[in-house]
């Protein structure tokens, strides 16, 4: 009872302590994982770009000379197309690396479309060199393993671009 008023004291509401304050967290930039099955399209894109770039330094033409050791010609030495295959592969790797660090293309130009287009461009370049052997290498009539690796990597880049497009949907 309250001695002044003679009325019983109102029950004191059970006081709860205030919730503990959470410490401010530092913002950490974590690269986003691509949706889908572990980002298959993204992984396939950078692997195919890397293989495409490296394959420009493998033998595209091979043969036996009449005298001396066998002859092998790397893609880089086949002219402008061999060099362009290297730079297309490098561009695909640069797109994948840029995405990992947070650099993205504008929404009007989807990265999947760019990867598929670069893969198609590399496929055309490799097919030209597969069909038309430069005249300076006419004595090396055989195709080496490197040109087949380049063709496979360029086709895989197209597939990677299409898979990325499917993941974005």
N, CA and C of each residue as an Amber inpcrd file, in Angstrom:
protein
   507
   0.8220000  -1.1770000   0.0000000   0.0000000   0.0000000   0.0000000
   0.8610000   1.2340000   0.0000000   0.3020000   2.1620000  -0.6840000
   0.9580000   3.4630000  -0.7330000   0.5640000   4.2170000   0.5220000
   1.5500000   4.5750000   1.3560000   1.1840000   5.2220000   2.6210000
   0.5120000   6.5680000   2.4220000   0.7790000   7.2940000   1.3820000
   0.1790000   8.6090000   1.2120000  -1.2690000   8.5160000   0.7850000
  -1.5860000   7.6180000  -0.1390000  -2.9540000   7.5760000  -0.6610000
  -3.7730000   6.4780000  -0.0380000  -3.1710000   5.5070000   0.5740000
  -3.8880000   4.4070000   1.1670000  -4.3410000   3.3810000   0.1470000
  -3.9780000   3.5810000  -1.0850000  -4.3500000   2.6220000  -2.1280000
  -3.2220000   1.6200000  -2.3280000  -3.5910000   0.4110000  -2.7890000
  -2.5190000  -0.5580000  -3.0500000  -1.6460000  -0.0860000  -4.2110000
  -0.3690000  -0.3980000  -4.1390000   0.5580000  -0.0060000  -5.2100000
   0.2660000  -0.8150000  -6.4540000   0.2950000  -0.1450000  -7.5820000
   0.1070000  -0.9230000  -8.8120000   1.2860000  -1.8720000  -8.9850000
   0.9710000  -3.0110000  -9.5620000   2.0320000  -3.9940000  -9.7730000
   3.0410000  -3.4250000 -10.7540000   4.2350000  -3.6020000 -10.3760000
   5.2790000  -3.1170000 -11.2740000   5.4200000  -4.0970000 -12.4270000
   5.3970000  -3.5330000 -13.5850000   5.5530000  -4.3830000 -14.7730000
   6.9420000  -5.0000000 -14.7470000   6.9640000  -6.2100000 -15.1720000
   8.2440000  -6.9020000 -15.2170000   9.1310000  -6.2020000 -16.2290000
  10.2210000  -5.7200000 -15.7750000  11.1180000  -4.9890000 -16.6630000
  12.1290000  -5.9520000 -17.2680000  12.2140000  -5.8740000 -18.5860000
  13.1910000  -6.6920000 -19.3020000  14.3810000  -5.8200000 -19.6450000
  15.5290000  -6.3720000 -19.5320000  16.6930000  -5.5700000 -19.9190000
  16.6730000  -5.3270000 -21.4260000  17.1690000  -4.2080000 -21.8630000
  17.1790000  -3.9310000 -23.3110000  18.0500000  -4.9540000 -24.0290000
  17.6740000  -5.2540000 -25.2620000  18.4720000  -6.2430000 -26.0050000
  19.8850000  -5.7120000 -26.2150000  20.8590000  -6.6120000 -26.1780000
  22.2410000  -6.1520000 -26.3520000  22.4300000  -5.5810000 -27.7490000
  23.2250000  -4.5550000 -27.8090000  23.5030000  -3.9370000 -29.1050000
  24.4770000  -4.7900000 -29.8720000  24.1970000  -4.8950000 -31.1180000
  25.1060000  -5.6520000 -31.9750000  26.2380000  -4.7480000 -32.4090000
  27.3770000  -5.3030000 -32.4040000  28.5530000  -4.5290000 -32.8380000
  28.4460000  -4.2910000 -34.3380000  28.8670000  -3.1370000 -34.7520000
  28.8370000  -2.8210000 -36.1800000  29.8170000  -3.7240000 -36.9060000
  29.3400000  -4.3250000 -37.9670000  30.1870000  -5.2230000 -38.7450000
  30.7810000  -4.4820000 -39.9250000  31.9780000  -4.8410000 -40.2260000
  32.6130000  -4.2600000 -41.4090000  32.0040000  -4.9170000 -42.6410000
  31.7870000  -4.1240000 -43.6510000  31.2230000  -4.6550000 -44.8810000
  32.3040000  -5.4010000 -45.6400000  32.0370000  -6.6430000 -45.9290000
  32.9840000  -7.4730000 -46.6550000  32.3650000  -7.7960000 -48.0050000
  33.1170000  -7.5230000 -49.0510000  32.6290000  -7.8400000 -50.3890000
  32.9530000  -9.2890000 -50.7000000  31.9200000 -10.0680000 -50.8680000
  32.0890000 -11.4700000 -51.1930000  31.6350000 -11.6560000 -52.6320000
  32.4570000 -12.2810000 -53.4570000  32.0220000 -12.4850000 -54.8330000
  30.7640000 -13.3390000 -54.8770000  29.8660000 -12.9440000 -55.7460000
  28.6320000 -13.7040000 -55.8900000  28.8950000 -14.9710000 -56.6670000
  28.2930000 -16.0390000 -56.2090000  28.3810000 -17.2930000 -56.9520000
  27.2730000 -17.2920000 -57.9880000  27.5870000 -17.8470000 -59.0980000
  26.5860000 -17.9400000 -60.1450000  25.5210000 -18.9410000 -59.7210000
  24.2820000 -18.6810000 -60.0900000  23.2420000 -19.6410000 -59.7500000
  23.4290000 -20.9290000 -60.5320000  22.7090000 -21.9370000 -60.1390000
  22.7860000 -23.1940000 -60.8670000  23.7210000 -24.1660000 -60.1760000
  24.0460000 -25.2020000 -60.8500000  24.8920000 -26.2620000 -60.3160000
  26.3310000 -25.7800000 -60.2340000  26.6580000 -25.1130000 -59.1290000
  27.9850000 -24.5650000 -58.8560000  28.4600000 -23.6140000 -59.9450000
  27.5830000 -22.9710000 -60.6540000  27.9890000 -22.0140000 -61.6750000
  28.7420000 -22.6730000 -62.8090000  28.2100000 -23.7440000 -63.3420000
  28.8930000 -24.5180000 -64.3800000  29.2370000 -23.6500000 -65.5800000
  28.3210000 -22.8010000 -65.9890000  28.5680000 -21.9540000 -67.1500000
  29.7380000 -21.0140000 -66.9430000  29.8300000 -20.4390000 -65.7530000
  30.9090000 -19.4970000 -65.4700000  32.2490000 -20.2200000 -65.4120000
  32.2850000 -21.3570000 -64.7380000  33.5310000 -22.1170000 -64.6630000
  33.9510000 -22.6200000 -66.0340000  33.0060000 -23.0780000 -66.7970000
  33.3090000 -23.5760000 -68.1380000  33.8100000 -22.4560000 -69.0340000
  33.3010000 -21.2580000 -68.8300000  33.7280000 -20.1190000 -69.6460000
  35.1940000 -19.7900000 -69.4140000  35.6000000 -19.6810000 -68.1530000
  36.9960000 -19.2910000 -67.9400000  37.9570000 -20.4240000 -68.2640000
  37.5350000 -21.6750000 -68.0680000  38.4110000 -22.7990000 -68.4340000
  38.5720000 -22.8680000 -69.9480000  37.4810000 -22.6980000 -70.6830000
  37.5840000 -22.7520000 -72.1490000  38.3870000 -21.5740000 -72.6830000
  38.2410000 -20.4010000 -72.0720000  39.0460000 -19.2480000 -72.4860000
  40.5220000 -19.4690000 -72.2360000  40.8440000 -20.0540000 -71.0860000
  42.2420000 -20.3340000 -70.7610000  42.8290000 -21.3760000 -71.7120000
  42.0920000 -22.4300000 -71.9780000  42.5680000 -23.4680000 -72.9020000
  42.7000000 -22.8960000 -74.3060000  41.7740000 -22.0480000 -74.7120000
  41.8370000 -21.4340000 -76.0390000  43.0720000 -20.5490000 -76.1720000
  43.3640000 -19.7720000 -75.1340000  44.5440000 -18.9020000 -75.1820000
  45.8330000 -19.7190000 -75.2210000  45.9060000 -20.7550000 -74.4040000
  47.1220000 -21.5740000 -74.3590000  47.2780000 -22.3930000 -75.6430000
  46.1610000 -22.8050000 -76.2320000  46.2420000 -23.6490000 -77.4290000
  46.8370000 -22.9180000 -78.6270000  46.9050000 -21.5960000 -78.5800000
  47.5600000 -20.8590000 -79.6650000  49.0610000 -21.1110000 -79.6640000
  49.5670000 -21.6900000 -78.5850000  50.9910000 -21.9960000 -78.4950000
  51.2600000 -23.4910000 -78.5840000  50.3050000 -24.2400000 -79.0920000
  50.4970000 -25.6660000 -79.3540000  50.5920000 -25.8740000 -80.8570000
  51.0140000 -27.0650000 -81.2520000  51.2100000 -27.2880000 -82.6950000
  49.8760000 -27.4430000 -83.4310000  49.6910000 -26.5880000 -84.4010000
  48.4970000 -26.6590000 -85.2350000  48.7550000 -27.4780000 -86.4890000
  49.9730000 -27.4650000 -86.9550000  50.3440000 -28.2410000 -88.1390000
  51.5800000 -29.0530000 -87.8110000  51.5990000 -30.2750000 -88.2740000
  52.7410000 -31.1410000 -88.0260000  52.9980000 -31.9720000 -89.2740000
  54.2250000 -32.3110000 -89.4680000  54.5770000 -33.1350000 -90.6190000
  56.0280000 -33.5530000 -90.5400000  56.4340000 -34.3390000 -91.5160000
  57.8090000 -34.8160000 -91.5850000  58.4730000 -34.1810000 -92.7850000
  59.6370000 -33.6370000 -92.5410000  60.3970000 -33.0880000 -93.6520000
  61.1780000 -34.2250000 -94.2930000  61.5930000 -34.0270000 -95.5300000
  62.3540000 -35.0610000 -96.2190000  63.6940000 -35.2880000 -95.5320000
  64.2610000 -34.2310000 -95.0470000  65.5310000 -34.3410000 -94.3420000
  65.3780000 -33.6750000 -92.9790000  65.8390000 -34.3360000 -91.9750000
  65.8260000 -33.7030000 -90.6690000  64.6630000 -34.1350000 -89.8000000
  64.4890000 -33.4250000 -88.7110000  63.4620000 -33.7900000 -87.7270000
  62.0560000 -33.4180000 -88.2050000  61.0510000 -33.9210000 -87.4980000
  59.6690000 -33.5440000 -87.8340000  59.4490000 -32.0390000 -87.6250000
  58.5170000 -31.5140000 -88.3730000  58.2180000 -30.0880000 -88.3170000
  56.8940000 -29.8890000 -87.5780000  56.8640000 -28.9230000 -86.7030000
  55.6350000 -28.5450000 -86.0090000  55.4910000 -27.0330000 -86.0470000
  54.2950000 -26.5570000 -86.3680000  54.0360000 -25.1180000 -86.4450000
  52.9780000 -24.7880000 -85.4060000  53.3130000 -23.8600000 -84.4870000
  52.3440000 -23.4750000 -83.4610000  51.3470000 -22.4740000 -84.0440000
  50.2070000 -22.3670000 -83.4090000  49.1520000 -21.4850000 -83.8920000
  49.5710000 -20.0350000 -83.9810000  50.4100000 -19.5820000 -83.0760000
  50.8610000 -18.1990000 -83.0780000  51.5800000 -17.8550000 -84.3750000
  52.2520000 -18.8170000 -84.9660000  53.0260000 -18.5790000 -86.1830000
  52.2310000 -18.7900000 -87.4700000  50.9440000 -19.0130000 -87.3700000
  50.1400000 -19.2500000 -88.5690000  49.5530000 -17.9750000 -89.1520000
  49.9080000 -16.8450000 -88.5970000  49.4130000 -15.5800000 -89.1260000
  48.5040000 -14.8810000 -88.1320000  47.7460000 -13.9420000 -88.6550000
  46.8900000 -13.1040000 -87.8120000  45.8160000 -13.9360000 -87.1110000
  45.2690000 -14.9420000 -87.7630000  44.1920000 -15.7230000 -87.1520000
  44.6640000 -16.4700000 -85.9140000  45.8720000 -16.9810000 -85.9400000
  46.4060000 -17.6650000 -84.7660000  46.5540000 -16.7220000 -83.5820000
  46.9740000 -15.5000000 -83.8720000  47.1170000 -14.4980000 -82.8110000
  45.7460000 -14.0570000 -82.2950000  44.7780000 -13.9320000 -83.2000000
  43.4320000 -13.5370000 -82.7850000  42.7830000 -14.5980000 -81.8970000
  43.0580000 -15.8690000 -82.1630000  42.5280000 -16.9370000 -81.3140000
  43.0560000 -16.7650000 -79.8940000  44.3370000 -16.4320000 -79.7700000
  44.9150000 -16.1870000 -78.4500000  44.2050000 -15.0390000 -77.7450000
  44.0080000 -13.9290000 -78.4470000  43.4070000 -12.7540000 -77.8100000
  41.9180000 -12.9500000 -77.5100000  41.2260000 -13.7500000 -78.3100000
  39.8270000 -14.0660000 -77.9930000  39.7650000 -14.8910000 -76.7070000
  40.6540000 -15.8730000 -76.5790000  40.7130000 -16.6550000 -75.3480000
  41.0410000 -15.7890000 -74.1510000  41.9550000 -14.8590000 -74.3390000
  42.3310000 -13.9350000 -73.2760000  41.1490000 -13.0370000 -72.8880000
  40.3500000 -12.6220000 -73.8680000  39.1750000 -11.7860000 -73.5810000
  38.1360000 -12.5540000 -72.7660000  37.9630000 -13.8360000 -73.0570000
  37.0100000 -14.6470000 -72.2880000  37.4820000 -14.7840000 -70.8440000
  38.7850000 -14.9990000 -70.6610000  39.3310000 -15.0930000 -69.3040000
  39.1920000 -13.7480000 -68.5900000  39.4170000 -12.6430000 -69.2960000
  39.3010000 -11.3190000 -68.6890000  37.8590000 -11.0350000 -68.2520000
  36.8790000 -11.4840000 -69.0320000  35.4750000 -11.3130000 -68.6310000
  35.1840000 -12.0680000 -67.3400000  35.6750000 -13.3030000 -67.2620000
  35.4380000 -14.1080000 -66.0640000  36.1530000 -13.5080000 -64.8530000
  37.3780000 -13.0330000 -65.0510000  38.1280000 -12.4250000 -63.9420000
  37.4750000 -11.1160000 -63.5040000  36.9940000 -10.3500000 -64.4550000
  36.3120000  -9.1020000 -64.1200000  35.0610000  -9.3430000 -63.3090000
  34.3410000 -10.3700000 -63.6270000  33.1240000 -10.6880000 -62.8800000
  33.4650000 -11.0820000 -61.4420000  34.5670000 -11.7810000 -61.2460000
  34.9620000 -12.1990000 -59.9070000  35.3360000 -11.0180000 -59.0140000
  35.8760000  -9.9650000 -59.6000000  36.2570000  -8.7960000 -58.7950000
  35.1490000  -7.7530000 -58.7410000  34.0130000  -8.0250000 -59.3780000
  32.8690000  -7.1320000 -59.2620000  32.6110000  -6.2430000 -60.4580000
  33.3780000  -6.3680000 -61.5170000  33.1550000  -5.5670000 -62.7120000
  32.1550000  -6.3120000 -63.5900000  31.0730000  -5.6480000 -63.9130000
  30.0480000  -6.2830000 -64.7360000  29.7640000  -5.4250000 -65.9580000
  29.3430000  -6.0820000 -67.0160000  28.9490000  -5.3870000 -68.2390000
  27.5850000  -4.7410000 -68.0190000  27.2310000  -3.7640000 -68.8480000
  25.8960000  -3.1580000 -68.7130000  24.7960000  -4.1980000 -68.9270000
  23.6440000  -4.0000000 -68.3130000  22.5490000  -4.9760000 -68.4540000
  22.0860000  -5.1650000 -69.8930000  22.2800000  -4.1580000 -70.7370000
  21.8520000  -4.2960000 -72.1250000  22.7830000  -5.2090000 -72.9220000
  23.9330000  -5.5630000 -72.3710000  24.8950000  -6.4430000 -73.0330000
  25.2350000  -7.5820000 -72.0810000  24.4240000  -8.6550000 -72.1020000
  24.6590000  -9.7450000 -71.1490000  26.0060000 -10.4300000 -71.4130000
  26.6590000 -10.7750000 -70.3180000  27.9700000 -11.4110000 -70.4220000
  27.8850000 -12.7670000 -71.1250000  26.7890000 -13.4640000 -70.9270000
  26.6250000 -14.7640000 -71.5850000  26.6210000 -14.6160000 -73.0980000
  26.0060000 -13.5460000 -73.5910000  25.9840000 -13.2930000 -75.0300000
  27.3800000 -12.9860000 -75.5520000  28.1520000 -12.2240000 -74.7820000
  29.5110000 -11.8710000 -75.1960000  30.3860000 -13.1180000 -75.2360000
  30.2670000 -13.9920000 -74.2390000  31.0720000 -15.2170000 -74.2060000
  30.7080000 -16.1160000 -75.3880000  29.4230000 -16.2660000 -75.6600000
  29.0040000 -17.0970000 -76.7880000  29.4780000 -16.5030000 -78.1130000
  29.4150000 -15.1850000 -78.2540000  29.8650000 -14.5380000 -79.4900000
  31.3760000 -14.6770000 -79.6670000  32.1330000 -14.5150000 -78.5930000
  33.5870000 -14.6910000 -78.6790000  33.9410000 -16.1360000 -79.0090000
  33.1970000 -17.0800000 -78.4490000  33.4130000 -18.4910000 -78.7840000
  33.1100000 -18.7690000 -80.2500000  32.0510000 -18.1600000 -80.7590000
  31.7240000 -18.3260000 -82.1820000  32.7810000 -17.7150000 -83.0810000
  33.2910000 -16.5580000 -82.6880000  34.3460000 -15.9050000 -83.4580000
  35.6080000 -16.7660000 -83.4840000  35.9850000 -17.3100000 -82.3350000
  37.1580000 -18.1810000 -82.2750000  36.9400000 -19.4450000 -83.1020000
  35.7200000 -19.9660000 -83.0980000  35.4240000 -21.1590000 -83.9030000
  35.6220000 -20.8750000 -85.3780000  35.1690000 -19.7270000 -85.8330000
  35.3520000 -19.3560000 -87.2430000  36.8410000 -19.2390000 -87.5720000
  37.6030000 -18.5860000 -86.7040000  39.0400000 -18.4310000 -86.9440000
  39.7380000 -19.7870000 -87.0310000  39.4190000 -20.6860000 -86.1070000
  40.0630000 -22.0010000 -86.0910000  39.6340000 -22.8240000 -87.3020000
  38.3610000 -22.7410000 -87.6630000  37.8970000 -23.4910000 -88.8440000
  38.5700000 -23.0110000 -90.1210000  38.8230000 -21.7220000 -90.2240000
  39.5430000 -21.2120000 -91.4010000  40.9320000 -21.8240000 -91.4600000
  41.6290000 -21.8630000 -90.3320000  42.9670000 -22.4490000 -90.3000000
  42.9320000 -23.9660000 -90.4280000  41.8410000 -24.5770000 -90.0580000
  41.7140000 -26.0250000 -90.2040000  41.5340000 -26.4130000 -91.6650000
  40.7700000 -25.6100000 -92.3820000  40.4840000 -25.9020000 -93.7920000
  41.5900000 -25.3970000 -94.7000000  42.0570000 -24.1930000 -94.4320000
  43.0280000 -23.5540000 -95.3140000  44.3900000 -23.4470000 -94.6340000
  45.2970000 -24.3370000 -95.0110000  46.6530000 -24.2930000 -94.4730000
  47.4170000 -23.2040000 -95.2250000  48.1100000 -22.3330000 -94.5040000
  48.8920000 -21.2920000 -95.1920000  49.9240000 -21.9210000 -96.1430000
  50.1960000 -21.2240000 -97.2380000  51.1000000 -21.7550000 -98.2600000
  52.5050000 -21.9990000 -97.7230000  52.9400000 -21.2210000 -96.7860000
  54.3000000 -21.3980000 -96.2670000  54.4640000 -22.6970000 -95.4910000
  53.3330000 -23.2910000 -95.0680000  53.3900000 -24.5460000 -94.3190000
  52.8010000 -25.6960000 -95.1140000  52.8550000 -25.6220000 -96.4320000
  52.2530000 -26.6430000 -97.2820000  52.9230000 -27.9960000 -97.1060000
  54.2210000 -28.0100000 -96.7620000  54.8910000 -29.2920000 -96.5960000
  54.5030000 -29.9890000 -95.2930000  53.8500000 -29.2960000 -94.3930000
  53.3400000 -29.9040000 -93.1680000  51.8480000 -30.1400000 -93.3330000
  51.5170000 -31.1150000 -94.1380000  50.1230000 -31.3280000 -94.5320000
  49.2440000 -31.8190000 -93.3930000  49.8270000 -32.3520000 -92.3450000
  49.0110000 -32.8780000 -91.2610000  48.6280000 -31.8150000 -90.2580000
  47.4750000 -32.0040000 -89.6700000  47.0470000 -31.0970000 -88.6000000
  47.5360000 -31.6630000 -87.2770000  48.0450000 -30.7920000 -86.4450000
  48.5310000 -31.2050000 -85.1330000  47.4020000 -31.2310000 -84.1170000
  47.7280000 -31.7210000 -82.9450000  46.7270000 -31.8420000 -81.8890000
  46.2490000 -30.4720000 -81.4030000  47.0990000 -29.4520000 -81.5170000
  46.7560000 -28.1280000 -81.0150000  45.5630000 -27.5050000 -81.7010000
  45.4230000 -27.7180000 -82.9950000  44.2860000 -27.1120000 -83.7100000
  42.9720000 -27.7810000 -83.2950000  43.0480000 -29.0650000 -82.9610000
  41.8430000 -29.7600000 -82.5000000  41.4820000 -29.3180000 -81.0860000
  42.4950000 -29.0590000 -80.2730000  42.2420000 -28.5180000 -78.9340000
  41.6230000 -27.1320000 -79.0370000  42.1250000 -26.3150000 -79.9550000
  41.5720000 -24.9710000 -80.1500000  40.1230000 -25.0370000 -80.6040000
  39.8340000 -25.9380000 -81.5190000  38.4610000 -26.0750000 -82.0080000
  37.5320000 -26.5210000 -80.8860000  37.9770000 -27.4910000 -80.0940000
  37.1580000 -27.9660000 -78.9810000  36.9310000 -26.8630000 -77.9520000
  37.9800000 -26.1230000 -77.6180000  37.8460000 -25.0500000 -76.6270000
  36.9190000 -23.9470000 -77.1170000  36.9670000 -23.6320000 -78.4080000
  36.0810000 -22.5880000 -78.9260000  34.6200000 -23.0450000 -78.9190000
  34.3890000 -24.3150000 -79.2080000  33.0170000 -24.8310000 -79.1430000
  32.5160000 -24.8920000 -77.6970000  33.4030000 -25.2250000 -76.7750000
  33.0300000 -25.2450000 -75.3570000  32.7150000 -23.8300000 -74.8740000
  33.4010000 -22.8260000 -75.4050000  33.1000000 -21.4370000 -75.0320000
  31.6840000 -21.0600000 -75.4640000  31.2630000 -21.5230000 -76.6200000
  29.8860000 -21.2710000 -77.0640000  28.8970000 -21.9250000 -76.0930000
  29.1660000 -23.1840000 -75.7470000  28.2940000 -23.9040000 -74.8150000
  28.2680000 -23.1980000 -73.4560000  29.4240000 -22.7100000 -73.0130000
  29.4910000 -22.0020000 -71.7270000  28.6370000 -20.7390000 -71.7600000
  28.6740000 -20.0140000 -72.8650000  27.8360000 -18.8240000 -72.9950000
  26.3590000 -19.1730000 -72.9570000  25.9910000 -20.2610000 -73.6000000
  24.5840000 -20.6810000 -73.5840000  24.1630000 -21.1610000 -72.1990000
  25.0530000 -21.8610000 -71.4980000  24.7380000 -22.2860000 -70.1410000
  24.5770000 -21.0840000 -69.2020000  25.4260000 -20.0910000 -69.3880000
  25.3170000 -18.8820000 -68.5590000  23.9970000 -18.1760000 -68.8390000
  23.5870000 -18.1620000 -70.1060000  22.3010000 -17.5380000 -70.4440000
  21.1590000 -18.2950000 -69.7650000  21.2560000 -19.6100000 -69.7330000
  20.2150000 -20.4150000 -69.0750000  20.2200000 -20.1710000 -67.5670000
  21.4060000 -19.9720000 -66.9810000  21.4980000 -19.7060000 -65.5460000
  20.9070000 -18.3480000 -65.1810000  21.0100000 -17.3870000 -66.0990000
  20.5090000 -16.0490000 -65.8320000  18.9950000 -15.9810000 -65.9030000
  18.3830000 -16.9440000 -66.5440000  16.9150000 -16.9200000 -66.6640000
  16.2350000 -17.3440000 -65.4170000
